[in-house]
Amino acid sequence: MTLPNRDERVKWVISSTSRDEVLERYDAWAAEYDADLKAYGYRSPAIAAGLVGRYVPKGTGPVLDAGAGTGNIGQILVLLGYRDITALDLPEGMLRVAAQTGAYKETRQMALGDHLDFPDNHFAAMVCLGTFVGGHAPAESFDDLIRIVQPGAHMIFTVRNDVIAKFKGVMDAHEQAGRWQLIESTEPYESVPGSDDPHGTNQLFVYLVK
């Protein structure tokens, strides 16, 4: 598969119409992904790392990086002193790059939205960046993510502006059911500074699992 020009790669992946197409495109992108994100000036990992530092004490237990990609946030968290991190994603090529960073205790190939092969109440925190966007993980992913995170733990994740209405409905339903509580959310921000994509904004949310 031939990669499009660097400026078109995000839209190319988000425009995928099936899980197989998402996987194929991410695997094709894996070798160039980190360099591209640096060139884009991708901001979400730095913002999320600040929120992890605010809410997740080091050494409290395993951290899940859901939709880890090539491990950008994991590499930052290791530098901040978080050692027990699991990377979860579906594209094999992206996980292979993540494993090579040395940031993760283990990498697991699974799909968000499916049943996740982890025990109940396993993780002390979860972070998920750039995954809740069109054509990627569905809002129903929260069902099983909440199950595998410990009560009293924090879930920190981005949602892209163009799908926020659908996701917010599910997020609010979980809060009304008493499964989690919204602790903090950022204002919408450009994840890639200077983007001319009107939908290319994100919000970061912090929820406390009940």
C-alpha positions in Angstrom: 0.0 0.0 0.0 1.3 3.4 -0.9 1.1 6.1 1.8 -0.4 9.5 0.8 1.5 12.7 1.3 2.3 13.4 5.0 -0.3 16.2 5.2 -3.1 13.8 4.0 -2.3 10.8 6.3 -4.6 11.7 9.2 -7.6 12.2 7.0 -6.7 9.1 5.1 -6.8 6.9 8.2 -9.9 8.6 9.7 -11.8 8.1 6.4 -11.4 4.3 6.7 -14.8 2.6 6.3 -14.1 -0.7 8.0 -11.9 -2.2 10.7 -9.9 -4.1 8.1 -9.2 -0.9 6.3 -8.1 0.9 9.5 -5.7 -1.9 10.3 -4.3 -2.0 6.8 -3.7 1.8 6.8 -2.2 1.9 10.2 0.2 -0.9 9.5 1.3 0.8 6.3 1.8 4.0 8.3 3.6 2.5 11.3 7.2 3.0 10.2 6.6 6.8 9.5 4.1 7.4 12.3 6.3 8.8 15.0 8.2 11.1 12.6 4.9 12.4 11.2 3.5 13.2 14.6 6.6 15.1 15.6 6.3 17.0 12.3 2.7 17.8 13.0 3.5 19.1 16.5 1.0 16.7 18.0 0.0 18.1 21.4 -2.3 15.5 23.1 0.5 13.3 24.7 2.0 16.2 26.5 -1.4 17.5 27.8 -2.5 14.0 28.8 0.8 13.4 30.6 0.1 16.5 32.7 -3.3 15.1 33.7 -1.9 11.7 34.5 0.7 13.3 36.8 -2.1 15.3 38.5 -4.4 12.3 39.2 -2.4 9.1 39.1 0.2 8.6 41.8 3.3 6.7 40.6 3.5 3.1 41.8 -0.3 2.6 42.4 -0.6 -0.2 39.9 -0.7 -1.1 36.2 -1.6 1.6 33.7 -3.4 0.8 30.4 -2.5 2.7 27.3 -5.6 1.9 25.2 -5.1 2.5 21.5 -1.4 2.9 22.1 -0.3 3.2 18.5 3.5 3.4 18.4 3.7 4.3 22.1 4.0 8.1 22.2 2.3 8.6 25.6 3.9 5.5 27.1 7.4 6.9 26.4 6.5 10.1 28.2 5.0 8.3 31.2 8.1 6.1 31.6 10.2 9.3 31.8 7.8 10.6 34.5 8.3 7.4 36.6 5.4 5.1 35.6 6.8 1.7 35.0 4.0 -0.9 34.7 2.3 0.1 31.5 0.4 -2.2 29.1 -0.1 -1.2 25.4 -3.3 -2.3 23.8 -4.1 -1.8 20.1 -5.2 -3.8 17.1 -2.7 -2.9 14.2 0.2 -5.3 14.6 2.6 -3.0 12.9 1.9 -0.2 15.4 2.3 -2.5 18.4 5.5 -3.8 17.1 7.0 -0.3 17.1 5.5 0.3 20.5 7.2 -2.8 21.9 10.6 -1.6 20.5 10.4 1.6 22.6 10.9 -0.3 25.8 8.2 1.7 27.5 5.8 -1.2 28.0 5.7 -4.1 30.3 3.6 -5.9 27.7 1.7 -5.3 24.4 -1.7 -6.8 23.8 -3.4 -7.0 20.4 -7.1 -6.5 21.0 -9.9 -4.3 19.6 -11.6 -1.6 21.7 -15.3 -2.3 21.5 -14.9 -6.0 21.8 -14.6 -7.9 25.1 -11.1 -7.3 26.5 -9.1 -10.2 27.8 -8.3 -8.6 31.2 -9.8 -9.4 34.6 -12.2 -7.1 36.3 -10.7 -4.2 38.3 -7.2 -4.8 36.9 -5.8 -1.4 36.0 -5.0 1.5 38.3 -5.5 4.0 35.5 -6.2 4.2 31.8 -5.1 6.7 29.1 -6.4 6.7 25.5 -5.4 9.2 22.9 -6.5 9.7 19.3 -8.7 6.6 19.3 -12.2 8.0 19.9 -12.5 9.4 16.4 -14.5 8.6 13.3 -14.0 5.1 12.0 -12.0 3.9 15.0 -13.1 2.7 18.4 -16.8 3.1 19.1 -18.4 4.8 22.2 -19.4 1.3 23.4 -15.7 0.7 24.2 -16.3 2.4 27.5 -18.4 -0.5 28.7 -15.5 -2.9 29.0 -12.8 -0.3 29.8 -14.7 0.7 32.9 -15.0 -3.0 33.8 -11.2 -3.6 33.7 -10.3 -0.4 35.6 -10.3 -0.4 39.4 -12.9 1.6 41.4 -11.2 4.8 42.4 -9.0 4.8 39.4 -8.9 7.5 36.7 -9.6 7.2 33.0 -8.0 10.0 30.8 -8.9 10.1 27.1 -9.4 12.3 24.1 -12.6 12.6 22.0 -12.5 14.3 18.6 -14.9 17.1 18.0 -16.7 15.7 15.0 -17.9 12.6 17.1 -18.3 14.3 20.5 -22.1 14.3 20.4 -22.4 10.5 20.1 -19.7 9.9 22.6 -20.9 12.4 25.1 -24.3 10.7 25.2 -22.7 7.4 26.2 -20.4 9.1 28.6 -23.3 10.9 30.3 -25.3 7.6 30.5 -22.4 5.9 32.3 -22.3 8.8 34.8 -26.0 8.7 35.4 -25.7 5.0 36.0 -23.1 5.7 38.7 -20.3 3.9 36.9 -18.0 6.9 36.8 -17.8 10.6 37.6 -16.5 13.4 35.4 -13.6 15.1 37.3 -12.1 17.4 34.6 -12.3 18.3 31.0 -10.2 20.6 28.8 -11.6 23.2 26.5 -11.5 22.0 22.8 -8.0 22.4 21.5 -6.2 21.8 18.2 -4.3 18.6 18.6 -2.2 19.7 15.6 -1.5 23.4 15.8 -2.4 25.4 12.7 -4.6 22.6 11.4 -7.1 23.9 8.8 -9.5 21.0 9.6 -12.5 22.5 11.3 -13.2 19.1 13.0 -9.6 18.5 14.0 -10.1 19.6 17.6 -10.1 17.4 20.6 -11.1 17.5 24.2 -9.4 15.6 27.0 -11.6 14.1 29.7 -10.8 12.7 33.2 -13.3 10.4 34.8 -13.1 8.7 38.2 -14.4 5.1 38.1 -16.9 4.2 40.8 
